[in-house]
Amino acid sequence: MKVLWMKTNQENQTTFEDLQIPTTNEGRGDATDLVPLTGVIFRTNQPFLALDYHNAPRRQFVIPVGGDIEVESGDGTQRTIKSGEALLADDVTGQGHKTNFLTPGASTLMLALPEGFDPSQWR
């Protein structure tokens, strides 16, 4: 399972890194190991919205359920997260990122991660 990790580097700039979460085939499809969470937020009826530089409010997976989201890192690199794909928003400090919600009326699922969770295991 591919995940885009959006994180703060040593220069306090938001950067992207592609991660691959290992999966195993369980007969009903490929599945990852259980990932610990601390909460879930469902956001619906999201308007078309463009946000200037801001930080993630918490360490969380952001999964568009309907519609696409475009994120921009500190160096201007833009990536689109399509419906069903996963973004790991982990830039809770530093410069932050820009976000464009590209599909009016979209829904997004946010899965909050515990403080000590280390996604570098998926490099």
C-alpha positions as CSV (number, residue, x, y, z in Angstrom):
1,M,0.0,0.0,0.0
2,K,1.5,3.3,-1.1
3,V,1.4,6.3,1.3
4,L,2.7,9.8,0.8
5,W,4.5,10.9,4.0
6,M,4.4,14.7,4.4
7,K,6.9,15.7,7.1
8,T,9.1,18.5,8.3
9,N,12.8,18.2,7.5
10,Q,15.9,19.5,9.4
11,E,15.4,23.0,7.8
12,N,11.8,23.2,9.1
13,Q,10.5,22.8,5.5
14,T,7.7,20.4,4.6
15,T,8.9,17.6,2.3
16,F,7.4,14.5,0.7
17,E,8.5,10.9,0.9
18,D,6.8,7.9,-0.7
19,L,6.3,5.0,1.6
20,Q,5.2,1.4,1.0
21,I,3.3,-0.3,3.8
22,P,3.9,-4.1,3.5
23,T,0.8,-6.2,2.8
24,T,-0.1,-9.9,2.8
25,N,-2.8,-11.6,0.8
26,E,-5.5,-12.8,3.1
27,G,-7.8,-14.3,0.5
28,R,-10.2,-11.3,0.5
29,G,-7.4,-9.0,-0.7
30,D,-4.1,-7.6,0.4
31,A,-4.0,-6.2,4.0
32,T,-1.5,-4.3,6.1
33,D,-0.8,-5.2,9.7
34,L,-2.9,-3.3,12.2
35,V,-1.9,0.4,12.5
36,P,-2.6,2.0,15.9
37,L,-5.0,5.0,16.0
38,T,-6.2,7.4,18.6
39,G,-9.3,8.7,16.8
40,V,-11.2,9.2,13.6
41,I,-12.7,12.3,12.0
42,F,-15.2,12.2,9.2
43,R,-15.4,15.4,7.2
44,T,-18.3,15.7,4.6
45,N,-19.6,18.4,2.3
46,Q,-16.2,19.9,1.9
47,P,-16.3,23.0,-0.2
48,F,-13.7,23.9,-2.9
49,L,-11.0,25.4,-0.7
50,A,-7.5,26.6,-1.1
51,L,-5.4,26.9,2.2
52,D,-2.1,28.8,2.3
53,Y,0.8,27.4,4.4
54,H,-0.4,25.7,7.5
55,N,0.7,22.7,9.7
56,A,-1.2,19.5,10.1
57,P,-3.3,19.8,13.3
58,R,-2.1,16.4,14.5
59,R,-0.2,13.4,13.1
60,Q,-2.9,11.7,10.9
61,F,-3.6,9.8,7.8
62,V,-5.8,11.8,5.4
63,I,-7.8,9.7,3.0
64,P,-10.1,11.3,0.5
65,V,-13.3,9.2,0.3
66,G,-14.7,11.2,-2.6
67,G,-12.8,13.8,-4.5
68,D,-9.1,14.7,-4.8
69,I,-6.8,16.8,-2.6
70,E,-3.7,18.6,-3.8
71,V,-0.9,19.3,-1.3
72,E,2.2,21.5,-1.9
73,S,5.5,21.2,0.0
74,G,7.8,23.9,1.1
75,D,9.8,23.8,-2.1
76,G,6.7,24.1,-4.3
77,T,6.4,20.4,-5.2
78,Q,2.7,19.5,-5.7
79,R,1.2,16.1,-5.3
80,T,-2.4,15.0,-5.8
81,I,-4.0,12.5,-3.4
82,K,-6.9,10.8,-5.2
83,S,-10.0,9.2,-3.7
84,G,-8.9,6.1,-1.8
85,E,-5.2,7.0,-1.6
86,A,-3.5,7.9,1.7
87,L,-1.5,10.9,2.9
88,L,0.3,10.8,6.2
89,A,0.2,14.4,7.4
90,D,3.1,14.6,9.8
91,D,4.3,18.2,9.4
92,V,2.9,19.5,12.8
93,T,5.8,21.9,13.1
94,G,7.9,24.1,10.7
95,Q,6.8,25.9,7.6
96,G,3.8,23.8,6.8
97,H,2.1,23.0,3.5
98,K,-0.6,24.3,1.2
99,T,-3.7,22.4,0.5
100,N,-6.3,22.6,-2.3
101,F,-9.5,20.6,-2.0
102,L,-10.3,20.1,-5.7
103,T,-13.7,18.5,-5.6
104,P,-16.7,20.4,-4.1
105,G,-18.9,18.3,-1.8
106,A,-16.1,15.8,-1.2
107,S,-15.6,13.6,1.9
108,T,-12.4,13.0,3.8
109,L,-11.5,10.5,6.5
110,M,-8.8,11.5,9.0
111,L,-7.2,8.8,11.2
112,A,-5.2,10.2,14.1
113,L,-1.9,8.5,15.0
114,P,-0.4,8.1,18.5
115,E,2.6,10.3,19.4
116,G,5.2,7.6,19.4
117,F,4.2,6.0,16.1
118,D,7.2,5.7,13.7
119,P,6.3,5.5,9.9
120,S,10.0,5.2,8.9
121,Q,9.6,1.5,9.3
122,W,7.8,1.6,5.9
123,R,10.8,3.0,4.0
